[in-house]
């Protein structure tokens, strides 16, 4: 469900549920959290790349698993654990988006330091259609990344955003010919990993200065709002 590969000082974490379009269940959240913490503690890892297997980066939360009472009770703790691991990561994280990125498949990118995407990638945050709220601090982070108008358009309409539009808006730093984004991300990561690790960590820390508290507060607001929607008959709120 998560393939881990090292190429020199670059660690690749590949979401590997292609039959489910790499949708996240609670186990996937847990695996990503553990892999991020392990990479951060490994002196041989300079930069981390996150990507997906097959034709999707991630189709978001696995709705089939969420609707299973036995599985759904594990979603919120593991979801929060993954977000905590993303926030604690001191090494650069590059998102390499292949294909679809829906829900958490898009909002997780807001925790990456750099995002590259294939030219045929597409993004969507369909929270209103799922009767739930923005997640993972995206109510704040998306506005910070792309500005309030475009963030509102994504979060309120849930419409698809193509890669070129995402790039112009600032959600994506660079576009790659279809099927090449992972190689491009690894090449960029390898060049970055040639720098002094403490200098990379310092640059990341400075660019994120003050952000962790804002993300934490946004996550708390989102969780409370999602729970309120769930109590009134909403969709996914009860999983957070």
Beta strands, then each sheet from edge to edge (+ up, - down):
strand 1: 2-7
strand 2: 10-15
strand 3: 47-52
strand 4: 56-58
strand 5: 92-97
strand 6: 100-102
strand 7: 114-118
strand 8: 122-124
strand 9: 161-162
strand 10: 174-176
sheet 1: 1+ 2- 3- 5- 7- 10-
sheet 2: 4+ 6+ 8+ 9-
end
